[in-house]
Amino acid sequence: MLNFLTHLPSIFISSVSQGFLWSFLAVGVYITFRLLDIPDMTTEGSFPLGGAIVSILILQGASPVISTSLAVLGGMLAGLITGLLHTKLKIPALLAGIITMTGLYSINSRIMANSATLSLIQQPTVFSWFEKILKQPHLSIIILGGMLLLILLPLLYLFFQTEIGLAIIATGDNLTMSQANGINTNSTQLLGYMLANGLIALSGALLTQQKGFSDLNAGIGTIVIGLASIIVAEVLFKQKPLLTRLFTIVLGTVVYRLILAFILELPIQANDNKFFSALFLAGCLCLPLLQQQEKKLKKGVTYHG
């Protein structure tokens, strides 16, 4: 604990920088999990896909910006495949995501030239220009990540205020009613899948450049990270409008990274952090139920009193 408190400023800065980059994944998971009401396991394949694409392109001399953009397109394509499996072939959403995720493992391996990792050490990244000026890696990540969030989240909100965006939200709220009102729910679900996995691949591409290497197994547990960040945001900030909710997810991701940093300071093995992350997520999911039970008990006490 003393060690944690001693390094608290650096841990906080690191958690903020990591949280900003992971928040793109959390927002992507929010689109499928909350707005579309679909459990999409494609996340665990599209996240390392973004890292694989950006790393191999940078190693071949491509611009980091172009490489990152192509990684986003790769994630959108992965989302499209899952969407087609679900909407056209009528495969249940969970199984459709698992099928795509499984197939992407082999595709990611091929992209990475059958290597488990690809190093980007001494290679230019999207953070390089900021690092040359600021001389602080974490500050560079915070500034670039913050700029991207300030641009993308309002644009995402504006998109969901359009007719197409509102149709996506309506599809998630009530699929049958949306179909009855003439909404092509297959198309709205496809768009939702593509948008979500594009953001998830963006997160994978940015984190790969930040860490300095891509990892074939980087997607394991990413769905838990996304869900935990969303639940933390919903517990801390209840019933917020969409634009505010998107930014609270960023805060939720930062808080989650801080909690993970605290867990890593405990006397546990490095591989145990996934177990404690799962426990934390289970606790967050149970918290709303416990709060409801507490309210009922209070009402009961008031009534009998």
Contacts in CASP RR format, 6 or more apart in sequence:
PFRMAT RR
TARGET T0000
AUTHOR 0000-0000-0000
METHOD contacts of the structure
MODEL  1
MLNFLTHLPSIFISSVSQGFLWSFLAVGVYITFRLLDIPDMTTEGSFPLG
GAIVSILILQGASPVISTSLAVLGGMLAGLITGLLHTKLKIPALLAGIIT
MTGLYSINSRIMANSATLSLIQQPTVFSWFEKILKQPHLSIIILGGMLLL
ILLPLLYLFFQTEIGLAIIATGDNLTMSQANGINTNSTQLLGYMLANGLI
ALSGALLTQQKGFSDLNAGIGTIVIGLASIIVAEVLFKQKPLLTRLFTIV
LGTVVYRLILAFILELPIQANDNKFFSALFLAGCLCLPLLQQQEKKLKKG
VTYHG
1 265 0 8 1.000
3 265 0 8 1.000
4 11 0 8 1.000
4 261 0 8 1.000
4 262 0 8 1.000
4 265 0 8 1.000
11 258 0 8 1.000
11 261 0 8 1.000
12 258 0 8 1.000
13 138 0 8 1.000
13 139 0 8 1.000
13 142 0 8 1.000
14 138 0 8 1.000
14 257 0 8 1.000
14 261 0 8 1.000
15 254 0 8 1.000
15 257 0 8 1.000
15 258 0 8 1.000
15 260 0 8 1.000
15 261 0 8 1.000
16 138 0 8 1.000
16 142 0 8 1.000
16 254 0 8 1.000
16 257 0 8 1.000
17 138 0 8 1.000
17 139 0 8 1.000
17 141 0 8 1.000
17 142 0 8 1.000
17 210 0 8 1.000
18 141 0 8 1.000
18 207 0 8 1.000
18 257 0 8 1.000
19 250 0 8 1.000
19 253 0 8 1.000
19 254 0 8 1.000
19 256 0 8 1.000
19 257 0 8 1.000
20 141 0 8 1.000
20 142 0 8 1.000
20 145 0 8 1.000
20 146 0 8 1.000
20 149 0 8 1.000
20 250 0 8 1.000
20 253 0 8 1.000
20 254 0 8 1.000
21 141 0 8 1.000
21 145 0 8 1.000
21 203 0 8 1.000
21 204 0 8 1.000
21 206 0 8 1.000
21 207 0 8 1.000
21 210 0 8 1.000
22 203 0 8 1.000
22 207 0 8 1.000
22 225 0 8 1.000
22 226 0 8 1.000
22 229 0 8 1.000
22 253 0 8 1.000
22 256 0 8 1.000
22 257 0 8 1.000
23 149 0 8 1.000
23 203 0 8 1.000
23 229 0 8 1.000
23 249 0 8 1.000
23 250 0 8 1.000
23 252 0 8 1.000
23 253 0 8 1.000
23 254 0 8 1.000
24 148 0 8 1.000
24 149 0 8 1.000
24 152 0 8 1.000
24 199 0 8 1.000
24 200 0 8 1.000
24 202 0 8 1.000
24 203 0 8 1.000
24 204 0 8 1.000
24 206 0 8 1.000
25 43 0 8 1.000
25 47 0 8 1.000
25 199 0 8 1.000
25 200 0 8 1.000
25 203 0 8 1.000
25 204 0 8 1.000
25 222 0 8 1.000
25 225 0 8 1.000
25 226 0 8 1.000
26 225 0 8 1.000
26 226 0 8 1.000
26 229 0 8 1.000
26 230 0 8 1.000
26 249 0 8 1.000
26 250 0 8 1.000
26 252 0 8 1.000
26 253 0 8 1.000
27 153 0 8 1.000
27 156 0 8 1.000
27 199 0 8 1.000
27 246 0 8 1.000
27 249 0 8 1.000
27 250 0 8 1.000
28 43 0 8 1.000
28 195 0 8 1.000
28 196 0 8 1.000
28 197 0 8 1.000
28 198 0 8 1.000
28 199 0 8 1.000
28 200 0 8 1.000
29 40 0 8 1.000
29 43 0 8 1.000
29 196 0 8 1.000
29 200 0 8 1.000
29 223 0 8 1.000
29 226 0 8 1.000
29 227 0 8 1.000
29 229 0 8 1.000
29 230 0 8 1.000
30 230 0 8 1.000
30 245 0 8 1.000
30 246 0 8 1.000
30 249 0 8 1.000
31 192 0 8 1.000
31 195 0 8 1.000
31 196 0 8 1.000
31 199 0 8 1.000
32 38 0 8 1.000
32 39 0 8 1.000
32 40 0 8 1.000
32 192 0 8 1.000
32 193 0 8 1.000
32 196 0 8 1.000
33 39 0 8 1.000
33 40 0 8 1.000
33 227 0 8 1.000
33 230 0 8 1.000
34 230 0 8 1.000
35 160 0 8 1.000
35 168 0 8 1.000
35 169 0 8 1.000
35 172 0 8 1.000
35 192 0 8 1.000
36 168 0 8 1.000
36 171 0 8 1.000
36 172 0 8 1.000
36 189 0 8 1.000
36 192 0 8 1.000
36 193 0 8 1.000
36 196 0 8 1.000
37 172 0 8 1.000
37 173 0 8 1.000
38 86 0 8 1.000
38 93 0 8 1.000
38 172 0 8 1.000
38 189 0 8 1.000
38 193 0 8 1.000
39 93 0 8 1.000
39 94 0 8 1.000
40 79 0 8 1.000
40 82 0 8 1.000
40 93 0 8 1.000
40 97 0 8 1.000
40 193 0 8 1.000
40 196 0 8 1.000
40 197 0 8 1.000
41 94 0 8 1.000
41 97 0 8 1.000
41 98 0 8 1.000
41 100 0 8 1.000
41 101 0 8 1.000
41 223 0 8 1.000
42 78 0 8 1.000
42 79 0 8 1.000
42 82 0 8 1.000
42 97 0 8 1.000
42 100 0 8 1.000
42 101 0 8 1.000
42 104 0 8 1.000
42 193 0 8 1.000
42 197 0 8 1.000
42 200 0 8 1.000
43 101 0 8 1.000
43 197 0 8 1.000
43 200 0 8 1.000
43 219 0 8 1.000
43 222 0 8 1.000
43 223 0 8 1.000
43 226 0 8 1.000
44 101 0 8 1.000
44 219 0 8 1.000
44 220 0 8 1.000
44 221 0 8 1.000
44 222 0 8 1.000
44 223 0 8 1.000
45 78 0 8 1.000
45 100 0 8 1.000
45 101 0 8 1.000
45 104 0 8 1.000
45 105 0 8 1.000
45 108 0 8 1.000
45 219 0 8 1.000
46 74 0 8 1.000
46 75 0 8 1.000
46 78 0 8 1.000
46 79 0 8 1.000
46 104 0 8 1.000
46 197 0 8 1.000
46 198 0 8 1.000
46 200 0 8 1.000
46 201 0 8 1.000
47 200 0 8 1.000
47 201 0 8 1.000
47 203 0 8 1.000
47 204 0 8 1.000
47 218 0 8 1.000
47 219 0 8 1.000
47 222 0 8 1.000
48 104 0 8 1.000
48 108 0 8 1.000
48 204 0 8 1.000
48 214 0 8 1.000
48 215 0 8 1.000
48 216 0 8 1.000
48 217 0 8 1.000
48 218 0 8 1.000
48 219 0 8 1.000
49 71 0 8 1.000
49 74 0 8 1.000
49 75 0 8 1.000
49 78 0 8 1.000
49 104 0 8 1.000
49 107 0 8 1.000
49 108 0 8 1.000
49 111 0 8 1.000
49 201 0 8 1.000
50 71 0 8 1.000
50 72 0 8 1.000
50 74 0 8 1.000
50 75 0 8 1.000
50 201 0 8 1.000
50 202 0 8 1.000
50 204 0 8 1.000
50 205 0 8 1.000
50 208 0 8 1.000
51 71 0 8 1.000
51 201 0 8 1.000
51 204 0 8 1.000
51 205 0 8 1.000
51 207 0 8 1.000
51 208 0 8 1.000
51 214 0 8 1.000
51 218 0 8 1.000
52 108 0 8 1.000
52 111 0 8 1.000
52 112 0 8 1.000
52 118 0 8 1.000
52 214 0 8 1.000
52 216 0 8 1.000
53 67 0 8 1.000
53 70 0 8 1.000
53 71 0 8 1.000
53 74 0 8 1.000
53 111 0 8 1.000
53 201 0 8 1.000
53 205 0 8 1.000
54 64 0 8 1.000
54 67 0 8 1.000
54 68 0 8 1.000
54 70 0 8 1.000
54 71 0 8 1.000
54 204 0 8 1.000
54 205 0 8 1.000
54 208 0 8 1.000
54 209 0 8 1.000
54 214 0 8 1.000
55 112 0 8 1.000
55 118 0 8 1.000
55 120 0 8 1.000
55 208 0 8 1.000
55 213 0 8 1.000
55 214 0 8 1.000
56 111 0 8 1.000
56 112 0 8 1.000
56 113 0 8 1.000
56 118 0 8 1.000
57 66 0 8 1.000
57 67 0 8 1.000
57 70 0 8 1.000
57 71 0 8 1.000
58 64 0 8 1.000
58 67 0 8 1.000
58 120 0 8 1.000
58 123 0 8 1.000
58 124 0 8 1.000
58 125 0 8 1.000
58 209 0 8 1.000
59 118 0 8 1.000
59 120 0 8 1.000
59 123 0 8 1.000
62 70 0 8 1.000
64 124 0 8 1.000
64 125 0 8 1.000
64 126 0 8 1.000
64 128 0 8 1.000
64 209 0 8 1.000
65 126 0 8 1.000
67 205 0 8 1.000
68 126 0 8 1.000
68 202 0 8 1.000
68 205 0 8 1.000
68 206 0 8 1.000
68 209 0 8 1.000
71 201 0 8 1.000
71 202 0 8 1.000
71 204 0 8 1.000
71 205 0 8 1.000
72 198 0 8 1.000
72 199 0 8 1.000
72 201 0 8 1.000
72 202 0 8 1.000
72 205 0 8 1.000
73 198 0 8 1.000
74 198 0 8 1.000
74 201 0 8 1.000
75 194 0 8 1.000
75 197 0 8 1.000
75 198 0 8 1.000
75 200 0 8 1.000
75 201 0 8 1.000
76 194 0 8 1.000
76 195 0 8 1.000
76 197 0 8 1.000
76 198 0 8 1.000
76 201 0 8 1.000
77 194 0 8 1.000
78 100 0 8 1.000
78 104 0 8 1.000
78 197 0 8 1.000
78 201 0 8 1.000
79 100 0 8 1.000
79 193 0 8 1.000
79 194 0 8 1.000
79 196 0 8 1.000
79 197 0 8 1.000
79 198 0 8 1.000
80 190 0 8 1.000
80 193 0 8 1.000
80 194 0 8 1.000
81 100 0 8 1.000
82 96 0 8 1.000
82 97 0 8 1.000
82 99 0 8 1.000
82 100 0 8 1.000
82 193 0 8 1.000
82 197 0 8 1.000
83 96 0 8 1.000
83 189 0 8 1.000
83 190 0 8 1.000
83 193 0 8 1.000
84 190 0 8 1.000
85 91 0 8 1.000
85 96 0 8 1.000
85 97 0 8 1.000
85 99 0 8 1.000
85 100 0 8 1.000
86 92 0 8 1.000
86 93 0 8 1.000
86 96 0 8 1.000
86 97 0 8 1.000
86 189 0 8 1.000
86 193 0 8 1.000
87 185 0 8 1.000
87 186 0 8 1.000
87 189 0 8 1.000
87 190 0 8 1.000
88 186 0 8 1.000
89 96 0 8 1.000
91 99 0 8 1.000
105 216 0 8 1.000
108 216 0 8 1.000
109 115 0 8 1.000
109 216 0 8 1.000
112 118 0 8 1.000
112 214 0 8 1.000
112 216 0 8 1.000
115 216 0 8 1.000
116 215 0 8 1.000
116 216 0 8 1.000
116 217 0 8 1.000
117 213 0 8 1.000
117 214 0 8 1.000
117 215 0 8 1.000
117 216 0 8 1.000
118 213 0 8 1.000
118 214 0 8 1.000
119 212 0 8 1.000
119 213 0 8 1.000
120 208 0 8 1.000
120 209 0 8 1.000
120 212 0 8 1.000
120 213 0 8 1.000
120 214 0 8 1.000
121 212 0 8 1.000
121 213 0 8 1.000
123 212 0 8 1.000
125 209 0 8 1.000
125 210 0 8 1.000
125 212 0 8 1.000
126 144 0 8 1.000
126 206 0 8 1.000
126 209 0 8 1.000
127 137 0 8 1.000
127 140 0 8 1.000
127 141 0 8 1.000
127 144 0 8 1.000
127 209 0 8 1.000
127 210 0 8 1.000
130 139 0 8 1.000
130 140 0 8 1.000
130 143 0 8 1.000
130 144 0 8 1.000
131 137 0 8 1.000
131 140 0 8 1.000
134 140 0 8 1.000
134 143 0 8 1.000
141 210 0 8 1.000
145 206 0 8 1.000
149 247 0 8 1.000
149 250 0 8 1.000
152 199 0 8 1.000
153 243 0 8 1.000
153 246 0 8 1.000
153 247 0 8 1.000
153 250 0 8 1.000
154 243 0 8 1.000
156 195 0 8 1.000
156 246 0 8 1.000
157 242 0 8 1.000
157 243 0 8 1.000
157 246 0 8 1.000
159 165 0 8 1.000
160 166 0 8 1.000
160 168 0 8 1.000
160 169 0 8 1.000
160 242 0 8 1.000
164 188 0 8 1.000
164 191 0 8 1.000
165 188 0 8 1.000
165 191 0 8 1.000
167 178 0 8 1.000
167 183 0 8 1.000
167 184 0 8 1.000
167 188 0 8 1.000
168 188 0 8 1.000
168 189 0 8 1.000
168 191 0 8 1.000
168 192 0 8 1.000
170 177 0 8 1.000
170 178 0 8 1.000
170 181 0 8 1.000
170 183 0 8 1.000
170 188 0 8 1.000
171 178 0 8 1.000
171 183 0 8 1.000
171 185 0 8 1.000
171 188 0 8 1.000
171 189 0 8 1.000
172 178 0 8 1.000
175 185 0 8 1.000
178 185 0 8 1.000
178 188 0 8 1.000
179 185 0 8 1.000
200 222 0 8 1.000
204 218 0 8 1.000
207 218 0 8 1.000
208 214 0 8 1.000
208 215 0 8 1.000
208 218 0 8 1.000
220 274 0 8 1.000
221 274 0 8 1.000
221 277 0 8 1.000
224 274 0 8 1.000
224 277 0 8 1.000
224 278 0 8 1.000
224 281 0 8 1.000
225 256 0 8 1.000
225 277 0 8 1.000
226 253 0 8 1.000
227 281 0 8 1.000
228 256 0 8 1.000
228 277 0 8 1.000
228 280 0 8 1.000
228 281 0 8 1.000
228 284 0 8 1.000
229 249 0 8 1.000
229 252 0 8 1.000
229 253 0 8 1.000
229 256 0 8 1.000
230 249 0 8 1.000
230 252 0 8 1.000
231 281 0 8 1.000
231 284 0 8 1.000
231 285 0 8 1.000
231 287 0 8 1.000
232 252 0 8 1.000
232 253 0 8 1.000
232 255 0 8 1.000
232 256 0 8 1.000
232 284 0 8 1.000
233 245 0 8 1.000
233 248 0 8 1.000
233 249 0 8 1.000
233 251 0 8 1.000
233 252 0 8 1.000
233 253 0 8 1.000
234 248 0 8 1.000
234 288 0 8 1.000
235 284 0 8 1.000
235 287 0 8 1.000
235 288 0 8 1.000
236 248 0 8 1.000
236 251 0 8 1.000
236 252 0 8 1.000
236 255 0 8 1.000
237 244 0 8 1.000
237 245 0 8 1.000
237 248 0 8 1.000
237 251 0 8 1.000
240 248 0 8 1.000
256 280 0 8 1.000
259 280 0 8 1.000
260 273 0 8 1.000
260 277 0 8 1.000
263 273 0 8 1.000
263 276 0 8 1.000
263 277 0 8 1.000
263 280 0 8 1.000
264 270 0 8 1.000
264 273 0 8 1.000
268 276 0 8 1.000
END
